Amino acid sequence: MPAITPSRQPGAPTWFSGHEGQWLLAAERRWLASRLEARPAQAWLWVAPVPAQDAALPSRRGLLLHPQGAGYAGSVHCRLPLPLPSECLGDVILQHPPQAGLDELIEECCRVLVDGGRLWLCVANPCSPFRWRGTGADWAMSAPAHWRRQLARAGLSCVEPRFIGPRWKLREPAGADGDSVLCLRATCMIEAEKRVALPLSPAPMRWRHGAAPAA
C-alpha cells in the first residue's frame, strides 16, 4: 500500500499548517502587525512557525523566517547565528518558536536588537482551554513567569504579559485588544525591551571654598 503524501509543507508542524492553526496565526499577526506599525522607523525580524499564507505585515523593511530542517527559510536561508550585524534591528517577533535551540535564538535576537529595541514572544497560554484544540501542535505549555525569566537571563526587561485570541471557538472576543491579567485566551504575548546600562558619569568637580567666581 503506498504511503500517504501529506498535504502540509515538509517539516512544518501539522497543527499550525491546518485550518485552526492558520486562523490563530492570522489573528496573532494582526495584533502584532499593529505593534510594528506603531514603530515605523525600525526594521524588523519575524520568526513564524510556518510560512504565512495571508500575512498582514507592515510594508516597511523586514525579514520573515520560518523553521526548515536544522535552519530557517523565508526571506533568507540560514542557520544560527543569524547572518545579521549586531544592533541592526528595532523589533523582533518570535511567534511560537521551536523549542530546539530556543536559548541560542533568543541570544541572537538580543544581539541584533538595537538599544531600546523590542522583542515580542508569542506562546500558547497554558491556562486556556483552546490548547485542547491543538492536538499535534509543537506548543510549549510553560507559565508566563518561565518565559519572563528566560528573557531576563538574556538581558531583556519584560512588561506585564498580555493575552489575545479566542478562548475556545474560532472567533475573537468582543471589544478587547488584549488582557493584561491572566485569563483564558489562547495566546500569551510577552513584550521585552533591550536596555543597556549607561556608564555612570563622573561627579562634577566642586569649587574650592573661596575660589574666585568666573569673570
N, C-alpha and C positions, 0 to 999 in steps of 0.2 A: 504494500500500500504506500503510495508516495507521500512524502512529508508535506504537511500543510504549510504554505508560504504565508507568513504573517503580513498583514497589510500595513503595519506601522513601520516607521523608519528603523533600520537596523541599529541596535544599540540603544534606542530611546526607551525610557520607562513606559511600560504598557499603558498604565492608567493615564498618564499625562498626555498620551497620544490619542486617547479616546474622547468621546463627546463630553463627558463630565469634566475630565481633566482640562480640556481645551476651554470649556466655559469658565472654569475657575481661573485659569491663567489669564484669560482675556479680561476678567473683572479686576484681577490684580494689576494688569498692565495699565488699565485706565486710571486706577488710583495712583500708581507710581509715575505714570507719564505726566500727570498734573503736577507732581512734585518737581520733576525735572524742568517742566515749563516755567516754574517759578524761579529757576536759576539759569536764565538763558545764556549767560556768558560762559558757562562751563561745558567742557567736553565730558563725555560720559562713557562708562563701560557697563554693559548689561549682560549678565550670565544667566540664561534661562535653561530650564530642564530639557526642552525640546525646541526645534525651530518654530518661530512664531508664524502662524498661518494668517492671522488678521491683525498684525501688530499695529497698534495706535501709538507710535513712538514719536518723540519730538523730532522736528525737522533739522535741528542743529546737529553738528558733527558728533559721532559716537561710534562705538563698536558693539555689535551684538554677537554673542557667542553662545554655544551650547555644547555639552559634553559629547565627545565622539571617541570611542575607544579609550586609549590612555591619555588623550589630549582634548582639544577643543576645536570646533569648526564654526563657520559662520562668516563674519567679516574677514577673518584671517584663520588660517590653520596653524595651531601652535600647541605647545605644551608649557607647563610651568618650568621655569619662571616666565612670566609674560614678556613678550617682545616689545616692551614699552619702557621709555626712560622714567626715572624716578620723578615724582611730583609733577605729573603731566595731566592729571585728570581731576575734575572738580567733583564728580559724582560716580559712585559705583553701586550697582544693584546686583545682589545675589538672590535670585529667585529660585527657591528650593534647590540649593546647590547640592552636588553629590557629596556623600559623606566621606568617600575615599579621597584623601588629600585635602580635606577642608581646612585644616590648620595652615598648610602651606598656601592655599588660595587666599585665605584672609590676610596672611602676612604680605603676600604680593599686592593685595588691594591696598593695604596700608602704605606700601612703598610707593605706589603710583599716584596716591592721593596727594593733592596739594595741602598745605596748612589751611585748616578750616574746611577741607573737603568733607563731603557726606557719604556715608555708606548706609544703604538700606538692605537689611537681611530679611527676606521673606520666607517664613517657615510655617509649617502646619501648627495649628493650635491644638495641643493635646487634650484640652477640655471641651472641644467642640464635637457634637455628635456627627458632624459632617465627615469626620475621619472614618466612620464606618462605611462610607460610600467609596473609600479609597483603597479597596482591596487590590493589591498588586502594585501600589504606588511606593516609590522609594522615599517614604516620609520619615523624618527623624522626629519622634514624639518626645521631645525634651521640653521642659518648662522654660518660659521666657528668661527666668533668672540664670539658667545654664548658658543660654546664648549671650546674655549680657556679660557674664563673667568671661566667656571666651573672647568677646570683642575687647573687653577691658584689658585682658592679658596681652592683646596685640597692640595696646596703646590707644584705643579709641574710647571716647566718652559717650555713653549712651543716655538717651532720654527715655521717658516712660513709654513702653510699647503700646501700640495701637492694634485693634482687631477689626478686620474688614471681611467682607464676603458673606455668603449665606450661612445660616445655622444648620439647615437640613436640605431644603429644596433649592433647586437651581434658580434662585431669584434673590435680588438684593433687598435687604430690609429697608423699609421706607424711612427716608429722612435722616440718614446717618452717613457721615463721612469717615467714620472710624471711631470706635470707642476707646477711651483712654484708660478704662478699667477692665479687669478680667471679665470676659463674657464667653458666650458660646459660639461666636462667629468662627468661620473656618480657618482664617489666616491670621497669623501674628506678624506684624511689621515692627521690626526693631531698627530704629534710626540711631546712628552713631556718627560722631564728628571727630576728625583728626585734629588734635590740639597739641601743638608743640610748645613746651615751656620756654618762655623768653628768658634770656640771661638777665640776671639782676644788674641794674645799672649802678655804677659806683656812687657812693654817698657824696653829696655836694660838699665842697670844701667850705669850712666856716671861716669867716673873717676873724682874725685875732682881735681881741678886745682892745679898743683904742686905735685900730687901723684907720688911716685917713680915708674918707669916702672918695669914690671916683669923681673926677672933675666933670 
